[in-house]
């Protein structure tokens, strides 16, 4: 039993080495191949070339994380059974790949995501993690509608193909993909024990910009799929309620999970609130964009999943979905699925 690892990487030259070491050294006995997908002009490509065992896929231009993963799956080939998607700023624990594969079989699910821990200290890293990944730590049972992230995720290749891959989107591509799987009757779960460590970049202004992007694509993802929260996209006057609602949820989560972390949150509350405000502004912008371009077609239904399977089974369809821009996905998603600018941080 083995797997093929796919690492989408955009401007990740400073974090990729740790990611590759975790795959090749700490999990090399189980990871059969490692495929890094980046762009020709990205300095990340030079880092990837230092490892002889790494297969480098250099696209002509920068890709979204979703399109990069699709291209990596294409490179893996139709003989692949299990795909391990690991972000270029994540370090999977020693033996984590094999443990995720065992859990995939034991729980009989389509995909299992590692629990996400924060690596490194600093106020900004703490804020980023609390805003984006606190539920993925697995300290408390997640709500039924919560969708695990794809930071380090083991997925059955057949289920990936049925779902039609990831959308051409970043961030938020994992929301759409996970929703697609569940809409097809598949299960995607958070690991019982396996952990991955996320390397958060510094810079408070950069954090606010990223939160705004997260909010924007959160609205797009809900418009594309109709997942929980789409009411806020369809009724934009409700959007201002999101920031206080998310703050109350965070306070409740930390109060139940860690008194120490709750005290940290209270100490950093003004900064945390700014992050929530940036996310909410981005969500409002995404909802406005969707309203201007018209409601995006729904994806993730069983019918869309079957269309995705046919796309992967035909060589031309696979090429269209895997190439830069994922043209077929854009045609289905419409202008609403295009983000404001190419990602500026590691995928």
VOPAGU-2260 file (C-alpha; in pm, 1 decimal, decimal comma):
REM VOPAGU-2260
SITE   aa  ch    i         X         Y         Z
SITE  UNK   A    0       0,0       0,0       0,0
SITE  UNK   A    1     133,5     344,0     -93,0
SITE  UNK   A    2      23,2     685,8    -216,2
SITE  UNK   A    3     123,4     965,9    -451,2
SITE  UNK   A    4     171,7    1307,9    -291,8
SITE  UNK   A    5      70,6    1627,4    -474,3
SITE  UNK   A    6     205,1    1960,8    -346,2
SITE  UNK   A    7      54,9    2279,9    -496,1
SITE  UNK   A    8     312,6    2553,7    -446,4
SITE  UNK   A    9     294,7    2927,5    -518,0
SITE  UNK   A   10     576,7    3152,1    -392,0
SITE  UNK   A   11     655,7    2891,8    -127,6
SITE  UNK   A   12    1034,8    2885,2    -159,9
SITE  UNK   A   13    1079,1    2952,7     212,8
SITE  UNK   A   14     848,4    2671,4     331,7
SITE  UNK   A   15     868,7    2402,6      61,8
SITE  UNK   A   16    1188,3    2242,8     195,1
SITE  UNK   A   17    1024,8    2153,4     525,9
SITE  UNK   A   18     721,4    2015,0     342,3
SITE  UNK   A   19     933,1    1796,3     112,6
SITE  UNK   A   20    1149,7    1672,3     399,3
SITE  UNK   A   21     837,3    1559,3     583,2
SITE  UNK   A   22     718,9    1366,5     276,7
SITE  UNK   A   23    1049,7    1218,9     158,8
SITE  UNK   A   24    1224,3    1158,5     490,8
SITE  UNK   A   25     950,2    1119,3     750,0
SITE  UNK   A   26     702,8     944,2     518,4
SITE  UNK   A   27     926,2     817,2     238,6
SITE  UNK   A   28     850,8     452,2     307,1
SITE  UNK   A   29     484,8     506,0     215,5
SITE  UNK   A   30     491,5     798,4     -29,8
SITE  UNK   A   31     573,1     645,1    -367,5
SITE  UNK   A   32     601,0     970,7    -564,0
SITE  UNK   A   33     603,7    1342,1    -480,6
SITE  UNK   A   34     468,7    1583,2    -743,2
SITE  UNK   A   35     523,1    1956,4    -694,2
SITE  UNK   A   36     306,9    2183,7    -910,6
SITE  UNK   A   37     415,9    2544,9    -951,9
SITE  UNK   A   38     485,1    2788,4   -1236,8
SITE  UNK   A   39     791,8    2835,6   -1455,5
SITE  UNK   A   40     877,5    3179,9   -1318,2
SITE  UNK   A   41     816,3    3091,0    -953,2
SITE  UNK   A   42    1137,4    3061,0    -742,8
SITE  UNK   A   43     969,8    2762,7    -576,2
SITE  UNK   A   44    1060,3    2557,6    -884,2
SITE  UNK   A   45    1431,6    2598,1    -809,8
SITE  UNK   A   46    1379,2    2469,1    -456,6
SITE  UNK   A   47    1189,4    2163,8    -581,4
SITE  UNK   A   48    1471,5    2075,1    -822,2
SITE  UNK   A   49    1708,6    2013,0    -528,8
SITE  UNK   A   50    1529,9    1683,4    -454,1
SITE  UNK   A   51    1600,4    1416,7    -718,3
SITE  UNK   A   52    1290,8    1220,1    -615,9
SITE  UNK   A   53    1056,7    1515,1    -670,5
SITE  UNK   A   54     863,2    1538,1    -996,9
SITE  UNK   A   55     829,3    1903,5   -1091,7
SITE  UNK   A   56     533,0    2023,6   -1297,4
SITE  UNK   A   57     595,6    2385,1   -1402,1
SITE  UNK   A   58     292,1    2551,5   -1559,2
SITE  UNK   A   59     339,4    2847,5   -1796,9
SITE  UNK   A   60     174,4    3084,2   -1548,4
SITE  UNK   A   61      64,9    3088,5   -1184,9
SITE  UNK   A   62    -221,0    2854,4   -1096,4
SITE  UNK   A   63    -482,4    2863,7    -825,5
SITE  UNK   A   64    -440,2    2591,8    -563,6
SITE  UNK   A   65    -741,2    2410,8    -706,7
SITE  UNK   A   66    -606,1    2404,1   -1063,2
SITE  UNK   A   67    -259,8    2302,6    -935,5
SITE  UNK   A   68    -401,4    2001,7    -749,8
SITE  UNK   A   69    -594,9    1896,5   -1060,3
SITE  UNK   A   70    -278,5    1917,8   -1266,7
SITE  UNK   A   71     -95,1    1709,5   -1006,5
SITE  UNK   A   72    -366,6    1447,6   -1016,3
SITE  UNK   A   73    -333,3    1437,1   -1395,9
SITE  UNK   A   74      42,3    1380,2   -1360,4
SITE  UNK   A   75     -19,8    1101,3   -1108,7
SITE  UNK   A   76    -193,9     902,0   -1382,7
SITE  UNK   A   77    -495,1     675,7   -1393,4
SITE  UNK   A   78    -311,1     399,7   -1207,9
SITE  UNK   A   79    -306,7     603,6    -886,4
SITE  UNK   A   80    -519,6     464,0    -603,6
SITE  UNK   A   81    -460,0     713,2    -322,0
SITE  UNK   A   82    -367,0    1080,4    -350,7
SITE  UNK   A   83    -208,2    1274,2     -64,7
SITE  UNK   A   84    -256,2    1648,6    -108,0
SITE  UNK   A   85     -19,0    1852,9     110,7
SITE  UNK   A   86       5,2    2231,3     101,1
SITE  UNK   A   87     351,7    2378,7      51,1
SITE  UNK   A   88     338,9    2541,2     395,7
SITE  UNK   A   89     249,0    2224,7     588,3
SITE  UNK   A   90     464,4    1958,6     756,8
SITE  UNK   A   91     299,0    1619,7     793,9
SITE  UNK   A   92     400,9    1424,3    1104,1
SITE  UNK   A   93     632,6    1124,6    1078,4
SITE  UNK   A   94     436,0     821,2     961,5
SITE  UNK   A   95     132,0    1039,3     898,5
SITE  UNK   A   96      82,4     932,1     536,5
SITE  UNK   A   97      52,4     562,1     622,0
SITE  UNK   A   98    -168,7     641,6     921,3
SITE  UNK   A   99    -404,1     848,3     704,9
SITE  UNK   A  100    -426,1     563,5     452,6
SITE  UNK   A  101    -509,3     313,0     726,9
SITE  UNK   A  102    -774,2     547,5     861,0
SITE  UNK   A  103    -913,9     590,4     509,9
SITE  UNK   A  104    -971,9     214,9     493,8
SITE  UNK   A  105   -1081,4     164,6     852,9
SITE  UNK   A  106   -1344,2     439,1     842,4
SITE  UNK   A  107   -1444,1     358,8     483,1
SITE  UNK   A  108   -1442,9     721,5     371,5
SITE  UNK   A  109   -1351,6     900,8      49,3
SITE  UNK   A  110   -1105,4    1140,5     213,3
SITE  UNK   A  111    -949,3    1209,0     550,7
SITE  UNK   A  112    -775,4    1531,9     649,9
SITE  UNK   A  113    -501,8    1560,3     910,6
SITE  UNK   A  114    -562,6    1775,6    1215,0
SITE  UNK   A  115    -400,0    2116,3    1170,5
SITE  UNK   A  116    -159,6    2249,0    1433,2
SITE  UNK   A  117      20,8    2580,7    1436,0
SITE  UNK   A  118     398,4    2578,2    1398,1
SITE  UNK   A  119     588,3    2878,6    1520,8
SITE  UNK   A  120     486,7    3148,7    1759,3
SITE  UNK   A  121     401,9    3511,0    1727,0
SITE  UNK   A  122      81,0    3706,6    1753,6
SITE  UNK   A  123       5,1    3704,0    1381,4
SITE  UNK   A  124      52,3    3326,1    1353,9
SITE  UNK   A  125    -180,8    3273,6    1649,7
SITE  UNK   A  126    -443,6    3504,6    1499,7
SITE  UNK   A  127    -423,4    3343,1    1155,4
SITE  UNK   A  128    -462,2    2997,7    1300,7
SITE  UNK   A  129    -748,0    3093,6    1530,4
SITE  UNK   A  130    -935,8    3266,2    1248,6
SITE  UNK   A  131    -893,0    2987,5     994,0
SITE  UNK   A  132    -803,1    2652,0    1149,8
SITE  UNK   A  133    -921,5    2629,2    1510,4
SITE  UNK   A  134   -1196,0    2375,8    1424,9
SITE  UNK   A  135    -941,1    2169,3    1230,5
SITE  UNK   A  136    -738,9    2109,3    1548,3
SITE  UNK   A  137    -996,1    1848,5    1647,2
SITE  UNK   A  138   -1015,8    1949,3    2012,3
SITE  UNK   A  139   -1396,6    1958,7    1999,2
SITE  UNK   A  140   -1649,4    1773,2    1784,2
SITE  UNK   A  141   -1709,3    1974,4    1468,2
SITE  UNK   A  142   -2059,9    2076,5    1357,5
SITE  UNK   A  143   -2218,1    1838,8    1107,0
SITE  UNK   A  144   -2198,5    2095,7     827,0
SITE  UNK   A  145   -1828,3    2175,3     887,9
SITE  UNK   A  146   -1598,4    2074,8     600,8
SITE  UNK   A  147   -1238,9    1960,4     673,5
SITE  UNK   A  148    -959,2    2155,5     500,9
SITE  UNK   A  149    -731,1    2011,8     232,8
SITE  UNK   A  150    -405,0    2126,3     395,6
SITE  UNK   A  151    -293,3    1761,5     430,1
SITE  UNK   A  152    -558,4    1528,5     293,4
SITE  UNK   A  153    -555,5    1164,0     183,1
SITE  UNK   A  154    -816,0    1101,6     -86,1
SITE  UNK   A  155    -921,2     803,2    -292,4
SITE  UNK   A  156    -838,4     880,3    -654,7
SITE  UNK   A  157   -1169,8     731,9    -770,6
SITE  UNK   A  158   -1364,7     964,1    -539,9
SITE  UNK   A  159   -1156,2    1260,3    -654,3
SITE  UNK   A  160   -1239,1    1179,7   -1015,2
SITE  UNK   A  161   -1607,9    1133,5    -941,4
SITE  UNK   A  162   -1619,4    1479,7    -785,1
SITE  UNK   A  163   -1451,0    1633,4   -1090,4
SITE  UNK   A  164   -1149,8    1758,0    -895,8
SITE  UNK   A  165   -1110,9    2097,7    -730,8
SITE  UNK   A  166   -1257,1    2421,1    -866,8
SITE  UNK   A  167   -1020,3    2681,0   -1016,0
SITE  UNK   A  168   -1025,1    2882,8    -696,3
SITE  UNK   A  169    -805,6    2990,2    -406,1
SITE  UNK   A  170    -872,0    3007,8    -119,9
SITE  UNK   A  171   -1202,1    2825,1     -66,7
SITE  UNK   A  172   -1136,4    2549,3    -319,0
SITE  UNK   A  173   -1141,7    2287,8     -43,1
SITE  UNK   A  174   -1491,2    2397,5      63,1
SITE  UNK   A  175   -1627,5    2332,4    -284,6
SITE  UNK   A  176   -1442,2    2002,2    -321,8
SITE  UNK   A  177   -1555,2    1869,7      17,5
SITE  UNK   A  178   -1912,6    1974,3     -55,2
SITE  UNK   A  179   -1897,8    1797,2    -390,9
SITE  UNK   A  180   -1790,1    1475,3    -221,1
SITE  UNK   A  181   -2068,3    1492,7      34,1
SITE  UNK   A  182   -2323,7    1578,0    -234,8
SITE  UNK   A  183   -2223,1    1254,1    -407,2
SITE  UNK   A  184   -2288,0    1058,0     -88,3
SITE  UNK   A  185   -1917,2    1029,0      -4,1
SITE  UNK   A  186   -1767,0    1095,0     338,8
SITE  UNK   A  187   -1479,9    1333,0     413,4
SITE  UNK   A  188   -1365,3    1341,2     775,4
SITE  UNK   A  189   -1106,7    1487,3    1010,2
SITE  UNK   A  190    -843,9    1240,7    1128,4
SITE  UNK   A  191    -874,3    1086,4    1472,6
SITE  UNK   A  192    -507,1    1148,4    1551,9
SITE  UNK   A  193    -280,0    1236,8    1255,0
SITE  UNK   A  194    -147,4    1592,0    1263,3
SITE  UNK   A  195       3,1    1835,4    1015,9
SITE  UNK   A  196     181,3    2153,4    1121,4
SITE  UNK   A  197      93,8    2471,6     937,0
SITE  UNK   A  198     365,0    2733,0     882,7
SITE  UNK   A  199     188,7    3069,3     899,1
SITE  UNK   A  200     351,7    3374,3     740,5
SITE  UNK   A  201     402,2    3690,8     944,3
SITE  UNK   A  202     276,8    4041,2     881,3
SITE  UNK   A  203     -47,1    4183,0    1017,9
SITE  UNK   A  204    -141,6    4368,2     697,4
SITE  UNK   A  205     -84,2    4049,4     499,1
SITE  UNK   A  206    -308,1    3864,4     742,7
SITE  UNK   A  207    -589,0    4115,7     690,7
SITE  UNK   A  208    -550,5    4089,2     313,3
SITE  UNK   A  209    -569,3    3710,1     336,4
SITE  UNK   A  210    -878,0    3724,2     557,5
SITE  UNK   A  211   -1044,4    3946,5     301,2
SITE  UNK   A  212    -961,5    3693,8      27,4
SITE  UNK   A  213   -1096,2    3412,1     245,2
SITE  UNK   A  214   -1420,4    3600,0     294,8
SITE  UNK   A  215   -1451,8    3675,9     -76,5
SITE  UNK   A  216   -1408,4    3314,3    -185,1
SITE  UNK   A  217   -1625,4    3188,7     102,9
SITE  UNK   A  218   -1912,8    3379,4     -59,7
SITE  UNK   A  219   -1818,2    3244,6    -403,5
SITE  UNK   A  220   -1802,4    2885,9    -271,8
SITE  UNK   A  221   -2149,2    2916,9    -120,5
SITE  UNK   A  222   -2288,2    3064,5    -439,2
SITE  UNK   A  223   -2136,6    2780,8    -641,8
SITE  UNK   A  224   -2263,7    2498,4    -422,0
SITE  UNK   A  225   -2559,0    2623,9    -219,7
SITE  UNK   A  226   -2386,2    2502,4      98,1
SITE  UNK   A  227   -2475,1    2624,5     445,1
SITE  UNK   A  228   -2443,7    3004,0     461,7
SITE  UNK   A  229   -2567,4    3071,6     108,2
SITE  UNK   A  230   -2852,9    3271,3     264,0
SITE  UNK   A  231   -2601,4    3547,0     339,4
SITE  UNK   A  232   -2500,2    3558,2     -27,3
SITE  UNK   A  233   -2860,9    3575,9    -145,1
SITE  UNK   A  234   -2964,2    3829,6     119,9
SITE  UNK   A  235   -2667,4    4062,9     145,4
SITE  UNK   A  236   -2827,3    4283,4     409,3
SITE  UNK   A  237   -2757,0    3997,1     653,4
SITE  UNK   A  238   -2378,8    4000,6     592,2
SITE  UNK   A  239   -2296,1    4250,0     874,7
SITE  UNK   A  240   -2427,0    3989,7    1120,7
SITE  UNK   A  241   -2148,0    3749,9    1025,4
SITE  UNK   A  242   -1869,2    3926,2    1216,6
SITE  UNK   A  243   -2041,8    3929,4    1560,1
SITE  UNK   A  244   -2176,0    3578,4    1502,7
SITE  UNK   A  245   -1827,8    3444,7    1425,4
SITE  UNK   A  246   -1686,8    3627,2    1729,9
SITE  UNK   A  247   -1945,3    3469,0    1960,8
SITE  UNK   A  248   -1869,4    3128,2    1808,4
SITE  UNK   A  249   -1495,4    3177,6    1864,8
SITE  UNK   A  250   -1544,7    3281,1    2226,8
SITE  UNK   A  251   -1764,6    2977,8    2285,3
SITE  UNK   A  252   -1516,4    2744,4    2114,8
SITE  UNK   A  253   -1216,2    2864,0    2316,8
SITE  UNK   A  254   -1418,3    2866,5    2640,3
SITE  UNK   A  255   -1495,3    2497,4    2586,6
SITE  UNK   A  256   -1154,7    2390,3    2457,8
SITE  UNK   A  257    -885,1    2585,1    2645,6
SITE  UNK   A  258    -898,5    2843,0    2922,3
SITE  UNK   A  259    -545,0    2952,9    2840,0
SITE  UNK   A  260    -629,8    3008,7    2472,6
SITE  UNK   A  261    -946,5    3194,0    2572,9
SITE  UNK   A  262    -736,3    3436,5    2776,8
SITE  UNK   A  263    -507,1    3486,8    2476,0
SITE  UNK   A  264    -809,6    3558,6    2257,2
SITE  UNK   A  265    -942,3    3812,5    2505,8
SITE  UNK   A  266    -602,1    3983,4    2516,9
SITE  UNK   A  267    -590,2    3999,1    2136,8
SITE  UNK   A  268    -960,5    4070,1    2089,0
SITE  UNK   A  269    -920,0    4403,2    1902,4
SITE  UNK   A  270    -681,9    4241,5    1650,5
SITE  UNK   A  271    -902,8    3934,2    1617,2
SITE  UNK   A  272   -1202,7    4160,5    1554,8
SITE  UNK   A  273   -1012,2    4337,6    1276,3
SITE  UNK   A  274    -949,7    4000,2    1114,1
SITE  UNK   A  275   -1320,0    3918,6    1134,7
SITE  UNK   A  276   -1404,1    4259,4     987,6
SITE  UNK   A  277   -1167,4    4200,2     694,5
SITE  UNK   A  278   -1325,3    3857,9     630,9
SITE  UNK   A  279   -1674,7    4007,9     642,0
SITE  UNK   A  280   -1578,6    4287,0     399,7
SITE  UNK   A  281   -1441,8    4023,8     164,2
SITE  UNK   A  282   -1759,6    3815,7     196,3
SITE  UNK   A  283   -1969,5    4120,8     113,5
SITE  UNK   A  284   -1755,0    4187,9    -193,1
SITE  UNK   A  285   -1788,0    3827,6    -307,6
SITE  UNK   A  286   -2164,1    3836,3    -261,4
SITE  UNK   A  287   -2186,8    4160,1    -462,3
SITE  UNK   A  288   -1977,8    4009,3    -742,1
SITE  UNK   A  289   -2204,8    3705,3    -756,3
SITE  UNK   A  290   -2511,1    3928,5    -764,3
SITE  UNK   A  291   -2368,9    4134,0   -1053,6
SITE  UNK   A  292   -2279,6    3830,1   -1263,1
SITE  UNK   A  293   -2591,4    3633,8   -1176,3
SITE  UNK   A  294   -2624,7    3327,9    -956,1
SITE  UNK   A  295   -2342,3    3089,0   -1040,2
SITE  UNK   A  296   -2441,5    2740,9   -1157,7
SITE  UNK   A  297   -2458,4    2485,3    -877,4
SITE  UNK   A  298   -2174,0    2236,2    -863,9
SITE  UNK   A  299   -2126,0    1935,3    -644,3
SITE  UNK   A  300   -2453,1    1760,0    -731,2
SITE  UNK   A  301   -2456,6    1398,6    -840,3
SITE  UNK   A  302   -2512,8    1510,4   -1198,0
SITE  UNK   A  303   -2212,1    1741,1   -1185,4
SITE  UNK   A  304   -2007,2    1461,3   -1029,1
SITE  UNK   A  305   -2089,5    1231,1   -1318,9
SITE  UNK   A  306   -1990,7    1505,4   -1562,0
SITE  UNK   A  307   -1662,2    1537,0   -1374,4
SITE  UNK   A  308   -1600,4    1163,6   -1402,5
SITE  UNK   A  309   -1649,7    1176,2   -1777,6
SITE  UNK   A  310   -1413,4    1474,5   -1798,8
SITE  UNK   A  311   -1139,3    1281,1   -1621,1
SITE  UNK   A  312   -1195,6     964,9   -1823,8
SITE  UNK   A  313   -1138,5    1141,8   -2155,0
SITE  UNK   A  314    -781,8    1253,6   -2223,5
SITE  UNK   A  315    -897,6    1586,9   -2360,5
SITE  UNK   A  316   -1120,9    1649,2   -2061,8
SITE  UNK   A  317    -841,8    1568,5   -1818,5
SITE  UNK   A  318    -612,0    1805,0   -2002,2
SITE  UNK   A  319    -867,1    2086,0   -1994,2
SITE  UNK   A  320    -927,4    2047,6   -1621,6
SITE  UNK   A  321    -562,2    2010,2   -1537,1
SITE  UNK   A  322    -416,5    2290,3   -1746,9
SITE  UNK   A  323    -353,1    2640,5   -1617,9
SITE  UNK   A  324    -680,3    2814,8   -1553,3
SITE  UNK   A  325    -890,2    2495,7   -1558,8
SITE  UNK   A  326   -1096,8    2625,6   -1851,7
SITE  UNK   A  327   -1380,6    2377,7   -1815,6
SITE  UNK   A  328   -1427,5    2467,6   -1450,1
SITE  UNK   A  329   -1438,9    2838,0   -1527,8
SITE  UNK   A  330   -1703,5    2783,5   -1792,0
SITE  UNK   A  331   -1924,0    2605,8   -1540,7
SITE  UNK   A  332   -1860,2    2849,4   -1259,1
SITE  UNK   A  333   -1883,9    3173,3   -1453,3
SITE  UNK   A  334   -1720,6    3503,5   -1372,0
SITE  UNK   A  335   -1824,1    3467,3   -1007,9
SITE  UNK   A  336   -1556,9    3202,4    -950,4
SITE  UNK   A  337   -1269,5    3430,3   -1046,5
SITE  UNK   A  338   -1094,2    3595,6    -756,6
SITE  UNK   A  339    -963,4    3950,1    -754,0
SITE  UNK   A  340    -598,8    3861,4    -810,2
SITE  UNK   A  341    -360,6    3564,6    -822,2
SITE  UNK   A  342    -269,6    3427,2    -478,6
SITE  UNK   A  343      24,7    3599,3    -316,9
SITE  UNK   A  344     101,9    3336,8     -53,5
SITE  UNK   A  345     181,0    2968,0     -45,0
SITE  UNK   A  346    -111,7    2757,2    -161,8
